């Protein structure tokens, strides 16, 4: 199988993937990359190779990807400006002989005509990986249930209302746990080269239905306020969120831009996320978690 590189290994996804991989491979077969390698001290002590890597510094990536056979490329957070970061990582990995790149993409990541700013990044990255000469696997993840259970649920319960521009568009909301398990499966099994998988939850549900589930479980009313895309931008304006990725203040309090969220809602409304598959179960051998099970997991953090 060879050594496995994980980019962004100190983040939520990368850290969870590293932990799961330790159940399948020896620690010395893991190469864990991070801008803050000190956060990975426990893996270093177990025998994994922990290396500093900065996606904006190709020289650091050239050294960090040496000796790897496969790489889990976890998409960076800089929506709108991250394709060059991904290109830097792919170029360095391929130059060092990495033969298989597994990428965390998004539902409909292979469609050229798509309204979501986030998807534009993923589409461009899928294309550059396919041109790289390495084998590829695209894991097209749906909307994270954990984001619904926290970033969506908590402000909605605090305010008693939630503006939304996704209308009745459906999405098979998926647990990050299942996304991680699918990535680990692809990295540790044969036969996944040059394939794309739709990593989804078990049921298609609309955002209003998800909000109603949160309200029912919390025993608190949430008024869903349908708005158009401009109304959604104005809502994020009141929270101090920059509209464009280029307006993000480096190391500022809000590391994301509302254009990603607004166009994400638009793409749900227009049907781009209405995809449900059995790929999670086929890769992991178990059915994906339901949205309700993830909401129950985080319910203790909701405002009373």
Residue, then its C-alpha position, 0 to 999 in steps of 0.5 A: x500500500x505504501x505511505x499515505x500522506x494526509x494534508x491538513x492533518x491538524x484540522x477536523x477532517x484530517x485529524x479524524x482520518x489519521x486516527x482511523x487510518x491507525x486502525x488499518x496501517x502502522x503509524x510509520x506509514x502515515x505522513x501528516x502535513x500541517x502548517x502547525x505540526x506542533x498540534x500533531x505531537x501525539x501522532x509524532x510520538x506514535x511514530x507517524x511522520x509529522x511535517x510542516x507544509x504550507x499550501x502557499x509555499x511550494x518549497x515546503x510542499x516539495x519536502x513534505x510530500x517526499x516518500x508518499x505513495x498516496x495522498x488524501x488532499x483535503x480541500x483548504x478553506x479559502x473559498x475562491x482562491x484555493x485552486x492554486x493552493x491545491x495545484x501546488x500540493x498536486x504538483x509537489x506530490x506528483x513530482x515526488x512519485x505519489x501515484x494516487x490522489x484522493x480529493x475531498x470534493x463536493x456533490x456535482x463537483x464534476x459539472x462545469x455549469x454550476x452556480x456555487x462558488x465553492x463548486x467552482x473551486x472543486x471542479x477546477x481542482x478535480x480537473x487539475x488532478x485528472x491532468x496530473x498523471x496520478x490515479x485519482x478518486x474524487x469524494x464528492x461530499x454532500x452538506x455536512x450534518x455537523x454544520x447543520x447541527x451547530x452553525x445552522x441550528x445554534x443561531x436559529x435557536x438563539x434568534x428564533x428565526x432563520x432566513x434561507x434562500x434554498x427554498x424546497x431544494x433537497x440535499x442528502x445531508x451527510x455526517x462528516x464521520x461518514x465522509x472520513x470513513x469513506x476516505x479511509x476506505x478508499x485509501x486502504x482498499x483496492x479498486x478505487x482508482x479513477x472513480x468519483x463517489x457521491x458521499x451522501x446521507x440516507x435521505x433527501x431533505x430540504x433546509x426547511x425540513x431540517x430546521x423543522x426537525x431542529x425546532x421539534x427536537x429543541x422544543x423551541x419555535x424557529x420561524x423560517x424566513x424565505x429570502x432571495x439571494x440578495x436578502x441572504x447577502x444582507x443577512x450575512x452583512x448584519x453579521x459582519x461577514x465579508x461578501x467576497x473571498x477577496x475581502x476576507x481579513x487575513x487571520x481575522x475573526x471570520x475566515x469565510x465569505x458570504x458568497x460561498x454560503x449564498x451560492x451554496x443555497x442557490x445551488x440547493x434551490x436549483x436542484x444541484x444537491x438533490x443526489x442520494x447514493x449508496x456509495x458510503x455503504x459500499x465503501x465502508x460496509x455500513x449505512x450512513x448516519x441520519x441527520x437526526x442522529x447527528x442532531x442528537x449528538x450535538x443537541x447538548x450544545x444548543x441554547x436552552 
